[in-house]
Each structure stands twice: as structure tokens, then as C-alpha cells.
Amino acid sequence: MNKDNLDRLFERLHGAFDVAEPQSGHQERFLEKLDKDQGTIVPNERISWWKPLSIAASIALMALLGYQAFGPQPSIKQQVTKIAPEVSQTEFYFANLIEEQVEELKEEKTPETAQLVDDTLAQLEKLDKDYETLEQDLVNGGDSKIILSAMITNFQTRIDLIKEVLSQIENIKNLKSQNDESFTI
């Protein structure tokens, strides 16, 4: 019965519904009339900048934190220099000295001394890796006095090794020249 009443109501009102869009400024006029009738204050819509600014600040903060976390990190050498500046000076001196001696060692390589030179270069490579481990230990906060002492010892060991091998190569050359002089044709 209720359904029939509703159906008849809609049939009667068919075409009488206002479906047109209101004219421009309708809402403002309506609010003015409402304000006059009830004496209420209608708030003016102002643009609020605090929300967009807070979002922008949050994004900037996240970008800064992301850069610090995932941005370029200083190298081990830079970190070591920051912890102990004297290490860079010492390393520069020893590294140049060792490089000169390694070049001299490579120049002395002959078929008779090739195995000795190759073994020495392999040992120097191991000592260099040990030095890098010491640098990492220093950066990680190990006992700096002990680690710095070990770093200097590492350099001295490399220098002593190269000097010893160069001395052995000189002995090999002398023996060869003595043997060559003792043979006569």
C-alpha cells in the first residue's frame, strides 16, 4: 500500500522536479540571507598556508635525512685522516718510499729472480690488505695507539721485505757473474 502511494506521488510529480543547475553566486546569496535572518556570522574562507608549508617542511626533512643516510659517505682514507691527521702524512711518506722500491724490484726481475719477485709482490699485496683492515679497525673505534703502531709496523715490514729481496737479488747477480767468470771457453 505504501509502495502504491509512493508510485502515484512520483507519477504526479513527474517533470516537476527542478534539475537545473543553480545560477552562479547562489551559495553566497543564500549565506547572506541566512546571516540576515539568524544574525549568525559566516566565516570568510581564507587560504590557510600552514598545512602546505608543514607538508613541504616534512618533505624537506625526509629528503635531508635520506641524503644523510643514503648519500655519499666519506671514504675510509678521509675518515682515518679525520681521526688521526698524522696518519695521512706518514702514509704519504711510506707509500712513496715503498712505491719507489717496488719499481726498483720490478726492474730487477730476470728469469732467475722471477719467482722471488712474484712471491714478494704477493706478500706486499697481503700486507696492503692487512693495512686496509687496520684502517677499518681505526675507523670502527679500536684502540688508536695500538692500531697506529700496527700501521707503522706494517709499513716498516713492507720496506724491510723489499730491502731483503733486493739484497737477495744482488747476491744472485753476484753469484751468476762469478760463475760466468769462472767458465772460460
CORZI-V402361 format. One record per backbone hydrogen bond with DSSP energy under -0.5 kcal/mol. NH is the residue of the N-H (numbers start at 1). CO is the residue of the C=O. E is the energy in kcal/mol with one decimal. If there is no record, write none. Layout:
nh->[NH;NH]
co->[CO;CO]
e->[E;E]
This chain:
nh->[5;6;7;8;9;10;11;12;13;14;14;16;17;19;26;29;30;31;32;33;34;35;36;37;38;39;42;43;46;48;49;53;54;55;56;57;58;59;60;61;62;63;64;65;66;67;68;69;70;71;79;80;81;82;83;84;87;88;88;89;90;91;92;93;94;95;96;97;98;99;100;101;102;103;104;105;106;107;108;109;114;117;118;119;120;121;122;123;124;125;126;127;128;129;130;131;132;133;134;135;136;137;138;139;140;141;142;144;147;148;149;150;151;152;153;154;155;156;157;158;159;160;161;162;163;164;165;166;167;168;169;170;171;172;173;174;175;176;177;178;179;180;181;182;183;184]
co->[1;2;3;4;5;6;7;8;9;10;11;13;13;17;23;25;26;27;28;29;30;31;32;33;34;35;40;41;44;46;47;49;50;51;52;53;54;55;56;57;58;59;60;61;62;63;64;65;66;67;75;76;77;78;79;80;84;84;85;85;86;87;88;89;90;91;92;93;94;95;96;97;98;99;100;101;102;103;104;106;110;113;114;115;116;117;118;119;120;121;122;123;124;125;126;127;128;129;130;131;132;133;134;135;136;138;137;142;143;144;145;146;147;148;149;150;151;152;153;154;155;156;157;158;159;160;161;162;163;164;165;166;167;168;169;170;171;172;173;174;175;176;177;178;179;182]
e->[-1.8;-2.3;-2.6;-2.3;-2.2;-2.4;-2.0;-2.4;-2.2;-0.6;-0.5;-2.6;-0.5;-0.9;-1.5;-2.2;-2.5;-2.4;-2.2;-2.4;-2.4;-2.3;-2.3;-2.4;-2.2;-2.0;-0.6;-0.6;-0.8;-0.6;-0.6;-2.2;-2.2;-2.2;-2.5;-2.6;-2.1;-2.4;-2.5;-2.4;-2.4;-2.4;-2.3;-2.5;-2.5;-2.3;-2.3;-2.3;-3.2;-2.3;-2.3;-2.8;-2.5;-1.9;-1.9;-3.3;-1.7;-0.6;-0.7;-1.0;-2.2;-3.2;-2.2;-2.1;-2.8;-3.0;-1.9;-2.1;-3.0;-2.5;-2.2;-2.0;-2.5;-2.2;-2.1;-2.4;-2.6;-1.9;-1.3;-1.0;-1.2;-2.6;-2.7;-2.4;-2.0;-2.5;-2.0;-2.3;-2.5;-1.9;-1.9;-2.4;-2.1;-2.1;-2.3;-2.0;-2.1;-2.0;-2.1;-2.3;-2.1;-2.4;-2.2;-2.3;-2.2;-1.0;-2.2;-0.7;-2.4;-2.8;-2.0;-2.3;-2.3;-2.1;-2.3;-2.2;-1.9;-2.5;-2.6;-2.1;-2.4;-2.9;-2.5;-2.3;-2.5;-2.5;-2.4;-2.7;-2.1;-2.3;-2.7;-2.0;-2.1;-2.4;-2.3;-2.4;-2.6;-2.2;-2.6;-2.4;-2.5;-2.6;-1.9;-1.8;-1.0;-0.5]
